[in-house]
């Protein structure tokens, strides 16, 4: 379906070449200051045409808040968000009426619905993610004000070119402290300093060479985006089927072109011994429990433990490329698809704000659920839970 979330529920609408796209956001708490200026920065980071490494489609992606606010304050009612499609070229897709694009959604959409959008990818297009990013910006503002949550994503690999710590994770059985330090300090300013959105200068230059080469060859290349969530409240996530990492996996794998999700130590953890992989508890200077290491990725038993949450998302090479491809038409005739249109040779730099947005939606929804549980508990007579754990009769107050 086209909706995501429970208490903070987002429904996106629109296709790649219709009049416009957007979202309806239900469950936004009332009384928060909100204008288009809070949402536009993330949309501008996602929009096409922002660098020579992305599609030249020229969309400003200017958002308008249609409902749910008055005098710049949220009302608690559904917020309608709209972004027009201005730079449309549906004629670029006439060939797809004859040939389904290899590895794209043309064939599966037609089989499922018995009809498909005649231009672009329809709902399978990355244009759909505009609604996600706009809604995520709203969630992100609330999370920052309420909990000081910080969410930063960055490009960690393109093709075989990867940031040094990615190689270290794959070649060793432990994580160096420098990796945790990096996650503690990385900022969006660091990420946006280069058009690749890779915060390591040497790696970024190598990535640009790979993407440029693929573009010149009228081809494409995949990559990965790594994301960290800092200051996440403790206790988010619901046993057993809505564990926090499961919700994040659902969110990330719903993004177009994703093919993999790795949480915390990920697949590297399968090569480690238990005594190495276990995260010993320590008392932090702040007074709360913490862990010495963080192979768990900030989640244990499906519930956030207060440590940094981190994960990696794999994006495939974009399916629509400009070089001729041998394929078969809908009526069974073998032939050549000569795709036109304007497409990203690599999507990961524009995927960064989408990953951040989906992470925001997950944490926002989980936080509202946990807050409702705490509010319900606060109405009951208080119980000495620690005495109960020790096998003693609880003392009521």
Order of alpha helices (4+ residues) and beta strands (2+ residues): beta-beta-beta-alpha-beta-beta-beta-beta-alpha-alpha-beta-beta-alpha-alpha-alpha-alpha-beta-alpha-beta-alpha-beta-beta-beta-beta-beta-beta-beta-alpha-alpha
